[in-house]
């Protein structure tokens, strides 16, 4: 009996010695404007899930933070303000331009959403960061969910060329001619659209008198690689050579490809891009 009691005592002592000490629970890292600075896309606002890009290929559902300045939009008007974080609450810094925003009509539904969205941001919402790439703002039951731009677009990148096959139409060939300015390369066609056709291993762009054809492959998610580009002309040309060269550059080298749900496609190469819709 003595041996059994000694063995049990030794076992208890070993158990106590080998158990690691309980580590104190670390408090969460506080959110600061510096830690969340950058571009954020809107994932959801009170259940509404906007597209990342609009029909012009622009980000139009975002909250961007630069220092103490915020700019934001949700598919209608753009606005901005200065703010600070008071513990976990976003607080407006009074200034002359705190409520500066565009004034365009978007219909009753979008205008009502605009009002609620701006009201949330300016109403002192709490700010939490579930992960490095996610941000949540909440107040009085309203909830705004944001993701870092790169994470948000990841699931939208084209990953299957077969899904793109067929005919598409681009009403505009966009050219970023200078910072803050975008021109339409085919404006002189007065409504004449450009056409893009995907076939197995091939992409073709037709506009004005030009047909541009290239072999194409998917080199990475959202990145098409064009090679062996050929250009042919049929009939009289209405566009200048410079604009035709710019338009044809859409099929040069690396082409970014991102889906715009439910049924559009964004293609971009350098300073030229297009938003395609199914023909």
C-alpha positions in Angstrom: 0.0 0.0 0.0 2.9 2.4 0.8 4.4 1.9 -2.6 1.1 2.7 -4.3 0.7 5.9 -2.3 4.2 7.0 -3.2 3.7 6.2 -6.9 0.5 8.3 -6.9 2.2 11.2 -5.2 5.1 11.1 -7.7 2.7 11.1 -10.6 1.0 14.2 -9.3 4.3 16.0 -8.8 5.4 15.2 -12.3 2.0 16.4 -13.7 2.3 19.7 -11.9 5.9 20.2 -13.1 5.3 19.4 -16.7 2.2 21.6 -17.1 3.1 24.8 -19.0 2.2 28.0 -17.1 -0.9 29.7 -18.4 0.0 32.6 -20.6 -1.9 35.9 -20.0 -4.3 36.7 -22.8 -2.9 39.5 -25.0 -5.2 42.4 -25.6 -6.1 43.0 -29.3 -3.9 45.4 -31.2 -5.8 48.7 -31.3 -7.0 50.0 -34.7 -5.5 53.3 -35.8 -6.0 55.3 -39.0 -2.4 54.5 -39.9 -2.9 50.8 -39.5 -5.9 50.8 -41.8 -4.7 53.3 -44.3 -5.2 52.4 -48.0 -7.9 51.3 -50.4 -10.9 49.4 -49.2 -13.7 48.0 -51.4 -17.2 47.6 -50.1 -18.3 43.9 -49.7 -21.7 44.6 -48.1 -23.7 47.5 -46.7 -26.8 46.4 -44.8 -27.0 43.3 -47.0 -26.5 45.1 -50.3 -23.4 43.7 -52.1 -22.2 46.2 -54.8 -20.1 45.3 -57.8 -16.4 46.2 -57.3 -16.2 48.0 -60.7 -19.1 49.9 -62.4 -20.1 49.7 -66.0 -17.3 52.3 -66.8 -14.7 50.1 -65.2 -14.3 52.4 -62.2 -14.2 51.6 -58.5 -17.5 53.0 -57.3 -18.1 51.2 -54.0 -15.2 52.0 -51.7 -13.8 53.7 -48.6 -10.3 55.0 -49.1 -8.2 56.3 -46.2 -5.2 58.5 -46.6 -3.9 60.1 -43.4 -6.9 61.6 -41.8 -8.7 62.1 -45.1 -11.5 59.6 -46.2 -13.1 59.4 -49.6 -16.0 57.1 -50.3 -18.9 56.2 -52.6 -21.4 53.4 -53.0 -22.6 53.4 -56.6 -23.9 56.9 -56.6 -22.3 60.1 -55.3 -18.7 60.5 -54.2 -17.9 62.2 -50.9 -15.2 62.8 -48.4 -14.3 64.1 -45.0 -11.6 64.4 -42.4 -11.7 62.1 -39.4 -9.9 60.6 -36.5 -10.2 57.4 -34.5 -11.2 57.9 -30.8 -10.5 54.5 -29.4 -12.6 52.4 -31.7 -15.0 55.1 -32.9 -14.6 57.1 -36.2 -15.1 60.8 -35.4 -15.5 63.5 -38.0 -13.0 66.4 -37.8 -15.0 69.6 -38.5 -13.8 71.5 -41.6 -15.2 73.6 -44.4 -15.2 70.7 -46.8 -16.3 67.9 -44.5 -19.5 67.2 -46.4 -18.2 67.9 -49.9 -19.8 65.5 -52.4 -21.0 65.2 -55.9 -24.7 65.9 -56.7 -26.1 63.5 -59.2 -29.4 61.8 -59.3 -29.3 58.1 -59.1 -32.9 57.1 -58.5 -34.8 56.7 -55.2 -33.2 53.4 -54.2 -29.6 54.5 -54.7 -30.1 57.9 -53.3 -31.7 56.4 -50.1 -28.7 54.1 -49.9 -26.3 57.0 -50.3 -28.0 58.9 -47.5 -27.8 55.9 -45.1 -24.2 55.1 -46.2 -23.0 58.7 -45.6 -24.9 58.9 -42.4 -23.1 55.8 -41.1 -19.7 57.1 -41.8 -20.4 60.6 -40.4 -22.4 59.3 -37.4 -19.5 58.0 -35.3 -19.5 54.3 -36.1 -17.4 51.8 -34.3 -14.5 50.3 -36.3 -13.2 46.8 -35.9 -10.7 44.7 -37.8 -11.5 41.0 -37.9 -8.3 40.4 -39.9 -5.6 42.4 -41.6 -7.6 42.5 -44.8 -11.1 43.1 -43.4 -12.8 46.1 -41.7 -16.2 46.5 -40.2 -18.0 49.7 -39.3 -21.2 49.6 -37.3 -23.8 52.0 -35.7 -27.4 51.6 -34.7 -27.8 48.3 -36.4 -26.2 49.4 -39.7 -23.2 47.4 -40.8 -20.5 48.2 -43.4 -18.1 45.4 -44.4 -14.9 46.2 -46.3 -12.0 44.3 -47.8 -8.6 45.3 -49.0 -8.7 45.9 -52.8 -6.4 43.0 -53.6 -8.4 40.6 -51.6 -11.8 41.8 -52.9 -10.7 41.4 -56.6 -9.1 38.0 -56.1 -12.3 36.0 -56.5 -13.2 38.2 -59.5 -10.1 37.5 -61.6 -10.6 35.5 -64.8 -9.3 32.0 -64.3 -11.0 30.1 -67.2 -10.6 31.1 -70.8 -13.3 28.7 -71.9 -15.8 30.7 -69.9 -14.9 33.8 -71.9 -15.4 32.3 -75.3 -17.8 34.0 -77.7 -18.5 37.5 -78.8 -18.4 40.6 -76.7 -19.1 44.3 -77.3 -17.3 47.3 -75.9 -19.2 50.6 -76.4 -16.1 52.6 -75.4 -12.3 52.0 -75.7 -11.0 53.9 -72.7 -7.7 55.7 -72.7 -6.1 57.2 -69.6 -4.6 60.1 -71.6 -3.3 61.9 -68.4 -3.8 61.6 -64.7 -7.5 62.1 -63.8 -8.6 62.1 -67.4 -10.1 59.3 -69.6 -10.8 59.7 -73.3 -12.9 57.5 -75.6 -10.7 56.3 -78.5 -13.7 55.4 -80.7 -15.8 58.5 -79.9 -15.6 59.6 -83.6 -17.4 56.4 -84.6 -20.6 58.0 -83.1 -21.8 54.9 -81.4 -19.9 52.4 -83.4 -18.8 49.8 -80.9 -15.7 47.7 -80.7 -16.0 43.9 -80.8 -13.9 41.3 -78.9 -14.1 37.6 -79.7 -12.6 34.9 -77.7 -12.0 31.5 -79.4 -9.8 28.6 -78.2 -6.3 30.0 -77.8 -7.2 33.3 -79.7 -8.5 36.8 -79.1 -9.7 39.2 -81.7 -10.5 42.9 -81.5 -12.4 44.7 -84.3 -13.1 48.5 -84.4 -13.3 51.0 -87.2 -11.2 49.6 -90.1 -9.0 47.5 -87.8 -9.0 43.8 -86.9 -6.4 42.9 -84.4 -5.8 39.1 -83.7 -3.5 37.5 -81.2 -2.8 34.1 -79.7 -3.8 34.2 -76.0 -3.2 32.1 -72.9 -3.9 32.5 -69.2 -0.6 33.1 -67.5 -2.0 33.8 -64.0 -5.4 34.5 -62.4 -6.6 37.7 -64.1 -3.7 37.9 -66.5 -3.9 37.0 -70.2 -0.8 36.9 -72.3 -1.1 37.9 -75.9 1.5 37.0 -78.6 1.8 36.8 -82.3 -0.3 39.9 -82.8 -1.4 40.7 -86.3 -3.3 43.8 -87.6 -5.3 44.1 -90.8 -7.3 46.9 -92.2 -10.5 46.7 -94.3 -12.0 49.7 -96.0 -11.6 53.3 -95.2 -10.6 54.4 -91.7 -12.3 57.1 -89.7 -10.1 57.2 -86.7 -6.6 58.6 -86.7 -3.6 56.3 -86.9 -2.6 57.3 -83.3 -6.0 56.4 -81.9 -6.0 53.1 -83.9 -2.6 52.3 -82.5 -3.7 53.0 -79.0 -6.9 50.9 -79.4 -4.8 48.0 -80.8 -2.5 48.1 -77.8 -5.3 46.5 -75.8 -4.1 43.2 -77.2 -0.4 43.8 -76.5 1.5 41.7 -73.9 -0.1 41.3 -70.5 -3.9 41.9 -70.4 -5.7 42.2 -67.1 -9.0 40.4 -67.0 -11.6 40.8 -64.2 -15.2 39.8 -64.1 -17.8 42.4 -63.3 -20.9 40.4 -62.0 -23.3 39.5 -63.3 -22.3 39.6 -67.0 -19.5 42.0 -67.8 -15.8 41.7 -68.3 -13.0 44.3 -67.7 -9.9 44.1 -69.9 -6.9 46.4 -69.4 -3.5 46.7 -71.0 -1.3 49.7 -70.0 -3.4 52.9 -70.2 -6.1 51.4 -72.4 -9.1 49.4 -71.1 -12.6 48.3 -72.0 -15.7 47.0 -70.3 -17.2 44.2 -72.4 -20.8 43.0 -72.5 -22.0 39.9 -74.2 -23.1 40.4 -77.8 
